[in-house]
Amino acid sequence: MTHLSLLKPTGHLTLGNHLGALRPMREQAVDDVCFYGVADLHALTVAHDPARLRILVREMTTLLLAVGLEPATLFVQSHVPAHSELAYLLECTAHTGELNRMIQFKEKGRSNPATRASLYTYPVLMAADILLYRAARVPVGDDQRQHVELTRDLALRFNREYGEVFTVPEIVTPAAGARVMDLQYPTTKMGKSHENGAGIVYLLDPPDVVRRKVARAVTDSDTGPDAVRRDRATKPGVTNLVDILEACGGSAEGITSYGALKAAVTDAVVDELAPVQRRYAELAADPGRVDSVFAAGAARCREVTAPVLEAARIAIGLG
């Protein structure tokens, strides 16, 4: 089975990315055909600093290797021109009415006259990302379901109007990964693009920084013998710490104080990140190794996507 997953380089990768996405991706890559990419084209949909973007792409490519994703085909999206080429053909298939209904555009850009046109059309680029690899099933969370539904609609319309070119993907609910919340705002997902990083553990945070962030994690005023327990509604901070501890291989059994809980979480997180950080340091000292892996991955992607793009070009009248 073919799997595709793209990560947008809008910030530094976090513990939440690692436990919720990267570890499951690593496990999946052992048995299935997987294409994992850095979605640098998607990062252009909002104001950005080109120099910072290059730094983040370099850091992300190195980290994807450091966490062990090399059994998959690894690539940078912009190094595979078929993504942007097919996106334009699909833009010629999409309707403004359906793009106007995209929730993220409605929430983030519709009322701002300075919104980039690419933010409006990026769901079409996402559709191109998916359709190029003929993925039959697309695991998707609720926040992206609408975009994959658009992908299905565009594939069906293109096939109906121009001929059978695209595999119409089935939407599936992904296996639940670890759910990691912000340590300062435990009702909010730990996200890599948050402006305030006080509650975010980044994959490259040294142990003393991890210790400081966990020590300052929000809990509550409960001091009873069963204070350390899961209750997402009334104890979101404590629940988050317990979830992180267990996701990193530890256990909250027998822990009765928040101080002991935070100490256990710190040790577990530091142990989880240590091999990733060691491997990252090795790869950062040998950037040619990273470049060669991603160059080979991009070449493989160009080979895989070329027949799909050519079929779409011919069907729409360009060949």
MOZIPE-V362560 format. One record per residue. N is the residue number from 1. RES is the residue in one letter. PHI is phi in whole degrees, -180 to 180 (* if undefined). BURIAL is # if it has 24 or more other C-alpha atoms within 12 Angstrom, else .. D_FIRST is the distance of its C-alpha to the first C-alpha in whole Angstrom. Layout:
BEGIN
N/RES/PHI/BURIAL/D_FIRST, N/RES/PHI/BURIAL/D_FIRST
END
This chain:
BEGIN
1/M/*/./0, 2/T/-93/#/4, 3/H/-125/#/7, 4/L/-129/#/10, 5/S/-146/#/13, 6/L/-120/#/17, 7/L/-115/#/20, 8/K/-87/#/23, 9/P/-83/#/26, 10/T/-102/#/29, 11/G/-179/#/30, 12/H/-75/#/30, 13/L/-65/#/27, 14/T/-117/#/28, 15/L/-58/#/28, 16/G/-62/#/26, 17/N/-60/#/23, 18/H/-66/#/23, 19/L/-74/#/23, 20/G/-87/#/21, 21/A/-130/#/18, 22/L/-66/#/18, 23/R/-63/#/18, 24/P/-61/#/15, 25/M/-63/#/14, 26/R/-62/#/15, 27/E/-66/./14, 28/Q/-66/#/10, 29/A/-67/#/10, 30/V/-70/./12, 31/D/-110/./9, 32/D/-118/./6, 33/V/-84/#/6, 34/C/-126/#/8, 35/F/-119/#/11, 36/Y/-117/#/14, 37/G/-131/#/17, 38/V/-99/#/21, 39/A/-86/#/22, 40/D/-69/#/25, 41/L/-65/#/26, 42/H/-67/#/25, 43/A/-72/#/28, 44/L/-88/#/30, 45/T/-76/#/31, 46/V/-130/#/33, 47/A/-56/./36, 48/H/-151/./35, 49/D/-99/./37, 50/P/-55/./36, 51/A/-64/./37, 52/R/-66/./35, 53/L/-60/#/32, 54/R/-62/./32, 55/I/-65/./33, 56/L/-67/#/30, 57/V/-64/#/27, 58/R/-61/#/29, 59/E/-63/#/29, 60/M/-69/#/25, 61/T/-62/#/24, 62/T/-66/#/26, 63/L/-69/#/25, 64/L/-62/#/21, 65/L/-73/#/22, 66/A/-64/#/24, 67/V/-85/#/22, 68/G/97/#/20, 69/L/-90/#/17, 70/E/-61/#/17, 71/P/-59/./14, 72/A/-85/#/12, 73/T/-82/#/14, 74/L/-106/#/17, 75/F/-155/#/19, 76/V/-102/#/21, 77/Q/-53/#/21, 78/S/-70/#/24, 79/H/-86/#/24, 80/V/-120/#/21, 81/P/-57/#/24, 82/A/-58/#/21, 83/H/-62/#/21, 84/S/-74/#/24, 85/E/-67/#/25, 86/L/-68/#/23, 87/A/-57/#/24, 88/Y/-67/#/27, 89/L/-61/#/26, 90/L/-75/#/25, 91/E/-61/#/28, 92/C/-79/./30, 93/T/-111/#/28, 94/A/-77/#/28, 95/H/-111/./31, 96/T/-62/./33, 97/G/-61/./34, 98/E/-76/#/30, 99/L/-70/#/30, 100/N/-62/./33, 101/R/-87/./31, 102/M/-64/#/29, 103/I/-62/./30, 104/Q/-66/./30, 105/F/-68/#/32, 106/K/-61/./34, 107/E/-83/./35, 108/K/-107/./35, 109/G/-141/./36, 110/R/-60/./38, 111/S/-86/./41, 112/N/-108/./41, 113/P/-66/./43, 114/A/-92/./41, 115/T/-62/./38, 116/R/-71/./36, 117/A/-59/./34, 118/S/-66/#/31, 119/L/-67/#/31, 120/Y/-69/#/31, 121/T/-99/#/29, 122/Y/-62/#/26, 123/P/-62/#/24, 124/V/-73/#/24, 125/L/-62/#/22, 126/M/-63/#/20, 127/A/-63/#/19, 128/A/-62/#/19, 129/D/-52/#/17, 130/I/-75/#/14, 131/L/-71/#/14, 132/L/-62/#/15, 133/Y/-103/#/11, 134/R/52/#/10, 135/A/-68/#/8, 136/A/-83/./8, 137/R/-134/#/9, 138/V/-122/#/11, 139/P/-69/#/12, 140/V/-149/#/16, 141/G/-83/./19, 142/D/-60/./22, 143/D/-72/./24, 144/Q/-116/./21, 145/R/-59/#/20, 146/Q/-61/#/23, 147/H/-69/#/21, 148/V/-73/#/18, 149/E/-63/#/20, 150/L/-63/#/22, 151/T/-56/#/19, 152/R/-61/#/18, 153/D/-61/#/22, 154/L/-67/#/22, 155/A/-64/#/19, 156/L/-64/#/21, 157/R/-66/#/25, 158/F/-61/#/24, 159/N/-61/./22, 160/R/-70/./25, 161/E/-87/./28, 162/Y/-123/#/27, 163/G/121/./24, 164/E/-71/./21, 165/V/-120/#/19, 166/F/-102/#/16, 167/T/-75/#/13, 168/V/-85/#/15, 169/P/-75/#/12, 170/E/-92/./13, 171/I/-86/#/14, 172/V/-127/./13, 173/T/-85/./16, 174/P/-70/./14, 175/A/-61/./16, 176/A/-68/./19, 177/G/-90/./20, 178/A/-63/#/23, 179/R/-101/#/26, 180/V/-112/#/28, 181/M/-107/#/31, 182/D/-61/#/34, 183/L/-68/#/36, 184/Q/-91/#/39, 185/Y/-130/#/38, 186/P/-70/#/36, 187/T/-98/#/35, 188/T/-117/./33, 189/K/-61/#/30, 190/M/-70/#/30, 191/G/-114/#/29, 192/K/-76/#/29, 193/S/-104/./31, 194/H/-64/./34, 195/E/-71/./37, 196/N/-97/./39, 197/G/-95/#/37, 198/A/-63/#/39, 199/G/-104/#/37, 200/I/-115/#/34, 201/V/-95/#/33, 202/Y/-90/#/31, 203/L/-61/#/29, 204/L/-102/#/32, 205/D/-65/#/35, 206/P/-69/./37, 207/P/-54/#/38, 208/D/-67/./42, 209/V/-71/./40, 210/V/-58/#/37, 211/R/-61/#/41, 212/R/-67/./42, 213/K/-68/#/40, 214/V/-68/#/39, 215/A/-61/#/43, 216/R/-95/#/43, 217/A/-61/#/40, 218/V/-69/#/42, 219/T/-124/#/42, 220/D/-163/./45, 221/S/-97/./49, 222/D/-68/./48, 223/T/-126/./50, 224/G/-71/./50, 225/P/-64/./48, 226/D/-109/./45, 227/A/-63/#/45, 228/V/-87/#/41, 229/R/-156/#/39, 230/R/-81/./36, 231/D/-164/./37, 232/R/-63/./35, 233/A/-75/./38, 234/T/-108/./41, 235/K/-134/#/40, 236/P/-63/#/37, 237/G/-66/#/38, 238/V/-66/#/38, 239/T/-58/#/35, 240/N/-62/#/33, 241/L/-64/#/35, 242/V/-64/#/34, 243/D/-61/#/30, 244/I/-64/#/30, 245/L/-58/#/32, 246/E/-71/#/30, 247/A/-65/#/27, 248/C/-94/#/28, 249/G/93/./29, 250/G/-96/#/33, 251/S/-146/#/34, 252/A/-92/#/37, 253/E/-62/./39, 254/G/86/./42, 255/I/-87/#/42, 256/T/-119/./45, 257/S/-124/#/46, 258/Y/-69/#/44, 259/G/-63/./45, 260/A/-67/#/44, 261/L/-62/#/41, 262/K/-66/#/40, 263/A/-64/#/41, 264/A/-67/#/39, 265/V/-63/#/36, 266/T/-58/#/37, 267/D/-62/#/37, 268/A/-67/#/34, 269/V/-68/#/32, 270/V/-59/#/34, 271/D/-65/./33, 272/E/-67/#/29, 273/L/-85/#/30, 274/A/-55/#/32, 275/P/-66/./29, 276/V/-64/#/27, 277/Q/-68/#/31, 278/R/-64/./32, 279/R/-66/./29, 280/Y/-61/#/29, 281/A/-61/./33, 282/E/-63/./32, 283/L/-72/#/30, 284/A/-63/./32, 285/A/-82/./35, 286/D/-135/./33, 287/P/-61/./31, 288/G/-62/./31, 289/R/-63/./28, 290/V/-64/#/26, 291/D/-60/#/27, 292/S/-67/./26, 293/V/-64/#/22, 294/F/-75/#/22, 295/A/-66/#/23, 296/A/-65/./21, 297/G/-65/#/18, 298/A/-64/#/20, 299/A/-63/./20, 300/R/-63/#/17, 301/C/-66/#/16, 302/R/-62/#/19, 303/E/-66/./18, 304/V/-72/#/14, 305/T/-86/#/16, 306/A/-57/#/19, 307/P/-64/./19, 308/V/-68/#/17, 309/L/-63/#/21, 310/E/-64/#/23, 311/A/-63/#/22, 312/A/-67/#/23, 313/R/-62/#/26, 314/I/-65/./27, 315/A/-63/./26, 316/I/-84/#/28, 317/G/111/./31, 318/L/-98/./31, 319/G/-117/./30
END
